[in-house]
Amino acid sequence: MNWTRRSVLTGAAAVGSTLIVRPTLAAEYQFSQYHNQAASGPLHKNLTAMWQAVRTETNGRVETTVYAENNKLPGGDRDALKMLIAGEIAFFTLMGGIIGTVVPVAEAQQLPFAFASASEAHKAIDGPLGKYIGEEMAAKGMHLFPVAGFDNGMRQVASISRPVAEPQDFSGMKIRVPPGQMMIDTFSAFGAEPVTTSANQIYDALKLGKVEAQENPLAILEGFKLYELVKYVSMTNHMWSGFNAMANRATWNALPADIREVIERNFTKYVRLQRQDQAAFNAALREDFVRRGLVFNEVKQAAFRAKLPGIYAIWKEKLGTKCWSLVEAEVGKLG
């Protein structure tokens, strides 16, 4: 029980000449949850609701503050990932491509043209592929939850000067991509010039002319107001994108079993709720963006896939036979 002058004063009530003191109990466990999305988006809303549910179910024993846009860390996702591994923050959500800078097999989530839809990706990462990635992450000090894949959606190309319909349209185009070698390799194969920045720096990169395009699900155009700068949205559906729910492994293992059960169960619940919210959000945005003047075009994937056999060969070797087999068990043969 934590007693403070504030708790005594706020918990005190006078009844006649008797002073009744009702002590305020502090949470036993206080955590930080980081993520890189805007506070207005489905991820932040569902994480906030989830941790409120955990607080309620644990009778206030667990209290977690959710920080949108990684609490404005200068280095964005990379800094937050280092903090998670070091135990400076307890919980973090992040796409597999960036986790792949530490755990290479996590890049499998970003294999180009592997997953035909978000639901197909969810099935894979909720199954043996996700379990295997989690085992590899554990060796690096991260705990991946059994149902961990918050959704972002299928990634599309949004550009300022011209739409993308064929691979040659990427020639010489400076395009922002998140950190992660697979992203760089993929867009280099198309003839583009990839530039990496954190999510909260995309707007400035476009505005200042450092890049002329970026690739992300439609929700990112809305959350970071990129629709103010881009003109064309090419529906490439080139990769699935999601946010893996993780904990610092030492912090997680030190928690009592009953607390872990409540947190894990609520991650499962709110991951599934957020996937529904995100799908609806992305679907509604296309019509909204058209009304705002953005120009959409559909893209035939065959010509882009034809550029990738070399990339698949490189990444089959990097990811290893086991990981590659788990992916192909879900999506069919690649390359």
C-alpha positions as CSV (number, residue, x, y, z in Angstrom):
1,M,0.0,0.0,0.0
2,N,1.4,3.4,-1.0
3,W,0.6,6.2,1.3
4,T,1.2,9.8,0.2
5,R,0.1,13.1,1.5
6,R,-2.1,13.5,-1.6
7,S,-3.8,10.1,-1.0
8,V,-4.5,11.0,2.6
9,L,-5.9,14.4,1.8
10,T,-8.0,13.1,-1.2
11,G,-9.2,10.1,0.7
12,A,-10.2,11.8,3.8
13,A,-13.7,12.7,4.8
14,A,-14.9,14.3,8.0
15,V,-17.9,12.8,9.7
16,G,-18.7,14.8,12.8
17,S,-15.5,15.0,14.8
18,T,-14.1,11.8,13.2
19,L,-11.7,11.8,10.3
20,I,-12.1,8.7,8.0
21,V,-9.2,8.1,5.7
22,R,-9.6,6.0,2.6
23,P,-6.1,5.3,1.2
24,T,-5.6,5.3,-2.6
25,L,-3.8,2.2,-3.9
26,A,-1.2,2.7,-6.6
27,A,-0.9,0.2,-9.4
28,E,1.5,-2.6,-8.8
29,Y,2.6,-2.6,-12.4
30,Q,3.0,0.6,-14.4
31,F,4.0,0.1,-18.1
32,S,4.5,2.1,-21.3
33,Q,3.0,0.9,-24.6
34,Y,4.5,2.5,-27.7
35,H,3.3,2.4,-31.3
36,N,4.0,4.4,-34.5
37,Q,0.5,5.3,-35.6
38,A,-1.5,8.5,-35.2
39,A,-3.7,8.9,-32.1
40,S,-6.8,9.2,-34.3
41,G,-6.4,5.7,-35.9
42,P,-7.8,2.3,-35.1
43,L,-4.6,1.0,-33.6
44,H,-4.3,3.7,-30.9
45,K,-8.0,3.4,-30.1
46,N,-7.9,-0.3,-29.7
47,L,-4.7,-0.4,-27.7
48,T,-6.1,2.3,-25.4
49,A,-9.4,0.3,-24.9
50,M,-7.4,-2.9,-24.4
51,W,-5.2,-1.5,-21.6
52,Q,-8.3,0.0,-20.0
53,A,-9.8,-3.5,-20.0
54,V,-6.7,-4.9,-18.5
55,R,-6.7,-2.3,-15.7
56,T,-10.4,-3.1,-15.0
57,E,-9.9,-6.8,-15.0
58,T,-6.9,-6.7,-12.7
59,N,-8.7,-4.3,-10.3
60,G,-6.1,-1.6,-11.0
61,R,-3.0,-3.7,-10.5
62,V,-1.8,-3.0,-14.1
63,E,-1.8,0.6,-15.5
64,T,-0.4,1.2,-18.9
65,T,0.1,4.5,-20.8
66,V,-0.3,4.3,-24.6
67,Y,2.0,6.5,-26.6
68,A,1.0,7.3,-30.2
69,E,3.8,8.0,-32.7
70,N,6.3,6.4,-30.4
71,N,6.1,9.4,-28.0
72,K,7.8,11.5,-30.7
73,L,11.1,9.7,-30.4
74,P,13.6,11.3,-32.8
75,G,14.7,7.9,-34.2
76,G,11.1,6.6,-34.4
77,D,10.7,2.8,-34.6
78,R,14.3,2.0,-34.4
79,D,14.8,3.8,-31.2
80,A,11.6,2.3,-29.7
81,L,12.7,-1.2,-30.7
82,K,16.1,-0.7,-29.0
83,M,14.2,0.5,-25.9
84,L,11.9,-2.5,-25.9
85,I,14.9,-4.9,-26.1
86,A,16.7,-3.0,-23.3
87,G,13.6,-3.1,-21.1
88,E,13.1,0.7,-21.1
89,I,9.6,0.2,-22.4
90,A,7.5,-2.9,-21.7
91,F,5.2,-3.1,-24.8
92,F,5.5,-2.1,-28.4
93,T,3.8,-2.9,-31.8
94,L,5.9,-2.9,-35.0
95,M,5.8,-4.2,-38.5
96,G,7.8,-7.3,-39.3
97,G,10.1,-5.6,-41.8
98,I,11.6,-3.4,-39.1
99,I,11.8,-6.2,-36.5
100,G,13.7,-7.9,-39.2
101,T,16.6,-5.6,-38.6
102,V,17.1,-7.6,-35.4
103,V,15.3,-10.9,-36.2
104,P,15.7,-11.6,-39.9
105,V,12.9,-14.1,-40.2
106,A,10.4,-11.4,-39.3
107,E,10.9,-9.9,-42.7
108,A,8.9,-12.8,-44.1
109,Q,5.7,-10.8,-43.3
110,Q,6.8,-8.3,-45.9
111,L,7.5,-10.7,-48.8
112,P,6.3,-8.9,-51.9
113,F,3.1,-10.2,-53.6
114,A,3.1,-13.2,-51.1
115,F,-0.2,-12.5,-49.4
116,A,-3.2,-11.7,-51.6
117,S,-5.2,-10.1,-48.8
118,A,-5.0,-9.0,-45.2
119,S,-7.1,-12.0,-44.1
120,E,-4.6,-14.4,-45.7
121,A,-1.8,-12.7,-43.9
122,H,-3.6,-12.9,-40.6
123,K,-4.1,-16.6,-41.0
124,A,-0.4,-17.1,-41.6
125,I,0.9,-15.0,-38.7
126,D,-1.7,-16.6,-36.3
127,G,-0.4,-20.0,-37.3
128,P,2.9,-21.9,-37.5
129,L,4.7,-19.0,-39.3
130,G,3.9,-16.6,-36.5
131,K,4.9,-19.1,-33.9
132,Y,8.3,-19.6,-35.6
133,I,8.9,-15.9,-35.8
134,G,8.1,-15.6,-32.1
135,E,10.6,-18.3,-31.2
136,E,13.3,-16.4,-33.0
137,M,12.3,-13.1,-31.4
138,A,12.5,-14.7,-27.9
139,A,16.2,-15.3,-28.5
140,K,16.6,-11.5,-28.9
141,G,14.7,-10.6,-25.8
142,M,11.3,-10.1,-27.2
143,H,8.0,-11.9,-26.4
144,L,5.6,-12.1,-29.3
145,F,2.0,-12.7,-28.3
146,P,0.2,-15.8,-29.8
147,V,-2.3,-13.6,-31.6
148,A,-0.1,-10.5,-32.2
149,G,-0.8,-9.1,-35.7
150,F,-2.7,-5.8,-35.5
151,D,-3.6,-4.9,-39.0
152,N,-2.4,-2.0,-41.1
153,G,-3.7,-3.3,-44.5
154,M,-2.4,-3.9,-48.0
155,R,0.3,-1.4,-49.1
156,Q,-0.3,0.9,-52.1
157,V,1.9,3.5,-53.8
158,A,0.9,7.2,-53.4
159,S,2.8,9.7,-55.5
160,I,3.0,13.4,-56.3
161,S,4.0,13.6,-60.0
162,R,2.7,10.5,-61.8
163,P,0.8,7.2,-61.2
164,V,2.4,3.8,-61.3
165,A,1.0,1.3,-63.7
166,E,4.1,-0.6,-64.9
167,P,7.5,-1.3,-63.3
168,Q,9.1,1.3,-65.6
169,D,7.0,4.0,-63.9
170,F,9.3,3.5,-60.9
171,S,12.4,4.3,-62.9
172,G,14.4,7.0,-61.0
173,M,11.5,7.6,-58.5
174,K,12.6,8.4,-55.0
175,I,10.1,6.6,-52.8
176,R,10.0,6.5,-49.0
177,V,10.0,3.0,-47.5
178,P,10.3,2.0,-43.9
179,P,13.6,0.6,-42.6
180,G,14.1,-3.0,-43.6
181,Q,16.2,-4.6,-46.3
182,M,13.4,-6.4,-48.1
183,M,11.6,-3.2,-48.8
184,I,14.8,-1.7,-50.2
185,D,15.5,-4.8,-52.3
186,T,12.0,-4.9,-53.7
187,F,11.7,-1.3,-54.9
188,S,15.3,-1.3,-56.2
189,A,14.3,-4.3,-58.4
190,F,11.5,-2.1,-59.8
191,G,14.0,0.7,-60.6
192,A,13.0,3.0,-57.9
193,E,15.4,4.8,-55.4
194,P,14.2,3.8,-51.9
195,V,14.7,6.3,-49.1
196,T,14.0,5.3,-45.5
197,T,12.4,7.5,-42.8
198,S,10.3,6.8,-39.7
199,A,6.5,7.1,-40.2
200,N,6.2,10.5,-38.6
201,Q,8.7,12.0,-41.0
202,I,7.0,11.0,-44.3
203,Y,5.0,14.2,-44.5
204,D,8.1,16.4,-44.3
205,A,10.0,14.1,-46.7
206,L,7.3,14.6,-49.3
207,K,6.8,18.3,-48.7
208,L,10.5,19.1,-48.9
209,G,11.0,17.1,-52.0
210,K,13.3,14.4,-50.5
211,V,10.9,11.8,-52.0
212,E,8.2,12.0,-54.6
213,A,6.2,8.9,-53.5
214,Q,5.6,6.7,-50.5
215,E,4.0,3.3,-50.1
216,N,1.6,2.4,-47.3
217,P,-2.0,1.3,-46.6
218,L,-4.6,4.1,-47.2
219,A,-5.0,4.6,-43.5
220,I,-1.5,6.1,-43.3
221,L,-2.5,8.8,-45.9
222,E,-5.3,9.8,-43.6
223,G,-3.5,9.5,-40.2
224,F,-0.5,11.5,-41.2
225,K,-2.3,13.8,-43.6
226,L,-0.3,12.7,-46.7
227,Y,-3.4,13.3,-48.8
228,E,-2.5,17.0,-48.6
229,L,0.6,16.3,-50.7
230,V,0.1,13.3,-53.0
231,K,-2.1,13.2,-56.1
232,Y,-2.0,9.6,-57.4
233,V,-2.8,6.4,-55.6
234,S,-1.8,3.2,-57.4
235,M,-3.4,0.1,-56.0
236,T,-0.4,-2.2,-56.2
237,N,-1.3,-4.3,-53.1
238,H,2.4,-5.2,-53.2
239,M,2.7,-6.2,-49.5
240,W,0.7,-6.8,-46.4
241,S,1.5,-4.6,-43.4
242,G,0.7,-5.1,-39.8
243,F,1.9,-4.3,-36.3
244,N,3.2,-7.2,-34.1
245,A,2.3,-6.9,-30.4
246,M,5.4,-7.5,-28.4
247,A,6.7,-7.3,-24.8
248,N,10.1,-7.1,-23.3
249,R,10.7,-10.8,-22.6
250,A,12.3,-10.4,-19.1
251,T,9.5,-8.0,-18.0
252,W,6.8,-10.4,-19.4
253,N,8.3,-13.5,-17.7
254,A,8.6,-11.7,-14.4
255,L,4.8,-11.0,-14.3
256,P,2.5,-13.3,-12.2
257,A,0.7,-15.9,-14.2
258,D,-2.7,-14.4,-13.6
259,I,-1.6,-11.0,-14.9
260,R,-0.1,-12.6,-18.0
261,E,-3.3,-14.4,-18.7
262,V,-5.4,-11.2,-18.6
263,I,-3.0,-9.3,-20.8
264,E,-2.6,-12.2,-23.4
265,R,-6.4,-12.8,-23.6
266,N,-7.0,-9.1,-24.1
267,F,-4.4,-8.8,-26.8
268,T,-6.1,-11.7,-28.7
269,K,-9.5,-10.0,-28.3
270,Y,-8.4,-6.5,-29.4
271,V,-6.1,-7.7,-32.2
272,R,-9.2,-9.3,-33.8
273,L,-11.4,-6.2,-33.1
274,Q,-8.8,-3.9,-34.5
275,R,-8.5,-5.9,-37.7
276,Q,-12.2,-5.4,-38.3
277,D,-11.9,-1.7,-37.6
278,Q,-8.9,-1.3,-39.8
279,A,-10.5,-3.1,-42.8
280,A,-13.5,-0.9,-42.6
281,F,-11.4,2.2,-42.2
282,N,-9.3,1.5,-45.3
283,A,-12.3,0.5,-47.4
284,A,-14.1,3.8,-46.6
285,L,-11.1,5.9,-47.3
286,R,-10.9,5.3,-51.0
287,E,-14.2,7.0,-51.7
288,D,-13.3,9.7,-49.3
289,F,-10.0,10.4,-51.1
290,V,-11.7,10.4,-54.5
291,R,-14.0,13.2,-53.2
292,R,-10.9,15.1,-52.1
293,G,-9.4,14.9,-55.6
294,L,-7.0,12.0,-55.4
295,V,-6.7,9.9,-58.6
296,F,-6.8,6.1,-58.2
297,N,-5.6,3.5,-60.7
298,E,-5.7,-0.3,-60.6
299,V,-2.5,-2.2,-61.2
300,K,-1.9,-5.6,-62.8
301,Q,0.7,-7.4,-60.7
302,A,2.1,-9.8,-63.4
303,A,4.7,-7.3,-64.7
304,F,5.9,-6.5,-61.2
305,R,6.1,-10.2,-60.2
306,A,8.3,-10.8,-63.3
307,K,10.9,-8.5,-61.7
308,L,11.2,-10.5,-58.5
309,P,12.6,-14.1,-59.1
310,G,16.0,-12.8,-58.1
311,I,14.6,-11.2,-54.9
312,Y,12.8,-14.4,-53.9
313,A,16.0,-16.4,-54.4
314,I,18.0,-14.0,-52.2
315,W,15.4,-14.0,-49.5
316,K,14.8,-17.7,-49.5
317,E,18.5,-18.0,-48.6
318,K,18.3,-15.3,-46.0
319,L,15.2,-16.5,-44.3
320,G,16.1,-20.1,-44.4
321,T,14.4,-23.2,-45.6
322,K,12.1,-23.6,-42.6
323,C,10.8,-20.1,-42.7
324,W,10.4,-20.2,-46.5
325,S,8.5,-23.5,-46.3
326,L,6.1,-22.1,-43.7
327,V,5.3,-19.1,-45.9
328,E,4.8,-21.3,-49.0
329,A,2.5,-23.6,-47.0
330,E,0.2,-20.6,-46.6
331,V,0.5,-18.9,-50.0
332,G,1.8,-21.4,-52.5
333,K,5.1,-21.5,-54.3
334,L,6.9,-18.2,-54.7
335,G,9.4,-17.4,-57.5
